[in-house]
């Protein structure tokens, strides 16, 4: 899977499709990161602790 690294990745997509999918992926990344950092959710993590 290709990781979005910021605005530069968005500009490689077609303009009509750039805004919404990139925002959705960014939001999911933020939520996933917050969940991974939340001690209450560590029991449900799929990956081994770092």
Biotite code that builds the C-alpha atoms (Angstrom):
import biotite.structure as struc

atoms = struc.array([
    struc.Atom([0.000, 0.000, 0.000], chain_id="A", res_id=1, res_name="UNK", atom_name="CA", element="C"),
    struc.Atom([1.201, 3.491, -0.801], chain_id="A", res_id=2, res_name="UNK", atom_name="CA", element="C"),
    struc.Atom([1.384, 5.863, 2.122], chain_id="A", res_id=3, res_name="UNK", atom_name="CA", element="C"),
    struc.Atom([0.243, 9.444, 1.674], chain_id="A", res_id=4, res_name="UNK", atom_name="CA", element="C"),
    struc.Atom([2.985, 11.756, 2.835], chain_id="A", res_id=5, res_name="UNK", atom_name="CA", element="C"),
    struc.Atom([1.245, 15.091, 2.352], chain_id="A", res_id=6, res_name="UNK", atom_name="CA", element="C"),
    struc.Atom([0.223, 17.598, -0.283], chain_id="A", res_id=7, res_name="UNK", atom_name="CA", element="C"),
    struc.Atom([2.715, 16.336, -2.867], chain_id="A", res_id=8, res_name="UNK", atom_name="CA", element="C"),
    struc.Atom([0.952, 12.969, -3.055], chain_id="A", res_id=9, res_name="UNK", atom_name="CA", element="C"),
    struc.Atom([-2.431, 14.644, -3.470], chain_id="A", res_id=10, res_name="UNK", atom_name="CA", element="C"),
    struc.Atom([-1.218, 16.554, -6.513], chain_id="A", res_id=11, res_name="UNK", atom_name="CA", element="C"),
    struc.Atom([-0.257, 13.344, -8.307], chain_id="A", res_id=12, res_name="UNK", atom_name="CA", element="C"),
    struc.Atom([-3.938, 12.364, -8.382], chain_id="A", res_id=13, res_name="UNK", atom_name="CA", element="C"),
    struc.Atom([-6.543, 13.763, -10.738], chain_id="A", res_id=14, res_name="UNK", atom_name="CA", element="C"),
    struc.Atom([-7.867, 17.084, -9.352], chain_id="A", res_id=15, res_name="UNK", atom_name="CA", element="C"),
    struc.Atom([-11.456, 15.874, -9.114], chain_id="A", res_id=16, res_name="UNK", atom_name="CA", element="C"),
    struc.Atom([-10.511, 12.883, -6.966], chain_id="A", res_id=17, res_name="UNK", atom_name="CA", element="C"),
    struc.Atom([-7.747, 14.474, -4.906], chain_id="A", res_id=18, res_name="UNK", atom_name="CA", element="C"),
    struc.Atom([-9.561, 16.284, -2.110], chain_id="A", res_id=19, res_name="UNK", atom_name="CA", element="C"),
    struc.Atom([-12.007, 13.783, -0.660], chain_id="A", res_id=20, res_name="UNK", atom_name="CA", element="C"),
    struc.Atom([-10.043, 10.487, -0.675], chain_id="A", res_id=21, res_name="UNK", atom_name="CA", element="C"),
    struc.Atom([-6.895, 12.167, 0.633], chain_id="A", res_id=22, res_name="UNK", atom_name="CA", element="C"),
    struc.Atom([-8.866, 13.757, 3.472], chain_id="A", res_id=23, res_name="UNK", atom_name="CA", element="C"),
    struc.Atom([-10.572, 10.463, 4.302], chain_id="A", res_id=24, res_name="UNK", atom_name="CA", element="C"),
    struc.Atom([-7.249, 8.616, 4.394], chain_id="A", res_id=25, res_name="UNK", atom_name="CA", element="C"),
    struc.Atom([-5.671, 11.333, 6.523], chain_id="A", res_id=26, res_name="UNK", atom_name="CA", element="C"),
    struc.Atom([-8.566, 11.196, 8.978], chain_id="A", res_id=27, res_name="UNK", atom_name="CA", element="C"),
    struc.Atom([-8.296, 7.411, 9.220], chain_id="A", res_id=28, res_name="UNK", atom_name="CA", element="C"),
    struc.Atom([-4.553, 7.713, 9.828], chain_id="A", res_id=29, res_name="UNK", atom_name="CA", element="C"),
    struc.Atom([-5.095, 10.225, 12.611], chain_id="A", res_id=30, res_name="UNK", atom_name="CA", element="C"),
    struc.Atom([-7.772, 8.057, 14.218], chain_id="A", res_id=31, res_name="UNK", atom_name="CA", element="C"),
    struc.Atom([-5.629, 4.917, 13.903], chain_id="A", res_id=32, res_name="UNK", atom_name="CA", element="C"),
    struc.Atom([-2.647, 6.695, 15.430], chain_id="A", res_id=33, res_name="UNK", atom_name="CA", element="C"),
    struc.Atom([-4.718, 8.043, 18.301], chain_id="A", res_id=34, res_name="UNK", atom_name="CA", element="C"),
    struc.Atom([-6.168, 4.589, 18.988], chain_id="A", res_id=35, res_name="UNK", atom_name="CA", element="C"),
    struc.Atom([-2.709, 3.005, 18.937], chain_id="A", res_id=36, res_name="UNK", atom_name="CA", element="C"),
    struc.Atom([-1.468, 5.563, 21.463], chain_id="A", res_id=37, res_name="UNK", atom_name="CA", element="C"),
    struc.Atom([-4.502, 5.087, 23.715], chain_id="A", res_id=38, res_name="UNK", atom_name="CA", element="C"),
    struc.Atom([-3.628, 2.732, 26.620], chain_id="A", res_id=39, res_name="UNK", atom_name="CA", element="C"),
    struc.Atom([-7.258, 1.586, 26.825], chain_id="A", res_id=40, res_name="UNK", atom_name="CA", element="C"),
    struc.Atom([-7.122, 0.175, 23.284], chain_id="A", res_id=41, res_name="UNK", atom_name="CA", element="C"),
    struc.Atom([-3.789, -1.636, 23.522], chain_id="A", res_id=42, res_name="UNK", atom_name="CA", element="C"),
    struc.Atom([-5.489, -4.963, 24.151], chain_id="A", res_id=43, res_name="UNK", atom_name="CA", element="C"),
    struc.Atom([-7.079, -4.772, 20.711], chain_id="A", res_id=44, res_name="UNK", atom_name="CA", element="C"),
    struc.Atom([-3.964, -3.836, 18.729], chain_id="A", res_id=45, res_name="UNK", atom_name="CA", element="C"),
    struc.Atom([-3.218, -6.114, 15.784], chain_id="A", res_id=46, res_name="UNK", atom_name="CA", element="C"),
    struc.Atom([0.513, -5.453, 15.755], chain_id="A", res_id=47, res_name="UNK", atom_name="CA", element="C"),
    struc.Atom([3.158, -6.251, 18.335], chain_id="A", res_id=48, res_name="UNK", atom_name="CA", element="C"),
    struc.Atom([4.217, -3.358, 20.586], chain_id="A", res_id=49, res_name="UNK", atom_name="CA", element="C"),
    struc.Atom([7.242, -1.450, 19.390], chain_id="A", res_id=50, res_name="UNK", atom_name="CA", element="C"),
])
